[in-house]
């Protein structure tokens, strides 16, 4: 069999799927997705050789920390390399001599079994089998259990779980995102009717094709692996300069990150990579640096500023617009933060990261043919919040950051309200729909003056502030 296979667990149950893969001695990658939860099962000749999950609590790093196999400091350094390269974590651990092959195999097997048994509870999920995926197992895990045996253990595990109260977090993990075929088809016609008065059949077919491709790429990002964002060119130069000093002062990264939303996000992603509970996630660069420690921070900034790592061109129009919007909102959020019961540092970071998912959207659009116009604009604003919610889950950022990054203008939380006000304080720099917000006219000139100074330093152009 060389063709792909896809379907839903409501039709083809998980136990049946496992047995079919085993009995037919299939090789390749089986991906299952339920809401923001994605599980990957790699197969070789009918045996499961690797299992992974997309949520922070499913990751190998968190499992190794929880089991006491490796200390947090070592894991952060390894993850800094893992997130900035194509080298997986198991290879980094073995090559670095941090664990034996047999020892790591047992730990990976333990995690794999837990992830597998949890999936017997899944009822509404889609799956896709890619027989062409090249599987190169690094570890030998003992998951060559027969499908029937797995099904038996899974059913027993499910019975045990049903006797225990279900965690609220587990329920939240399964919230669906609007990427199923039926939802996509329905959404297309609703959005077309909302944004376009009339369209010719051939134009409608073209827009539908572009719409489907856009949604497929968004869905890929939501279920993708964690990777670090490339930083701006001037940020890379500043980090390279910092690395010439010995010893490297991690606190010096704070002022550099304050002007680059991508570097800030990278630091938060790494610092929260071992947190299984987002209530314990950090939300500021100083807190991230304190958690990571100097060695991990040094590894990360060395990788992000390396010649072989991509950087964001300063002259790129979309990247420039995003940076203007991010920095302006960050500066403006500072004075307003205390009014919303938020610290100035956290308010600044919330403002700085509010537009990060627009970068994902712009990158998708640059690589496909999606005609500009009302329909495309409407699609972006409707699907950006879903993309942002999924990405924030994978990144493990605090929930108030998710509220801001995925805000569609209706979120009533203090964090989202603060950032909407901050964007309204410098409306000429805002990206996306900007609703009606109340700003303090006494602060307008002060904020505009501070934003202007930062923009001049970064060569981001003039600042326009509308009269109140």
Secondary structure, DSSP 8 states (H G I E B T S, - for coil): --S-EEEETTTS-HHHHHHHHHHTT--EEEEEEETTEEEEEEEETTEEEEEEESSGGGSHHHHHHHTTSS-HHHHHHHHHHHTTSS--HHHHHHHTTSS-HHHHHHHHHHHHHHHHHHGGG--S-EEEEETTS----SS--S----HHHHHHHHHHHHHHHHTS---HHHHHHT---S-SHHHHHHHHHHHHHHH-S---HHHHHHHHHHHHHHHHHHHHHHTS-------BHHHHHHHHHHHTSSS--GGGHHHHHTT-HHHHHHHHHHHTTT-SSGGG---SHHHHHHHH-HHHHHHHHHHHTSTTS--B-TT-HHHHHHHHHHHHHHHHHHHHHGGGT--HHHHHHHHHHTTHHHHHHHHHHHTS----SHHHHHHHHHHHHHHHHHHHHHHT--HHHHHHHT--S---SHHHHHHHHHHHHTGGG--S--------HHHHHHHHHHHHHHHHHHT---------
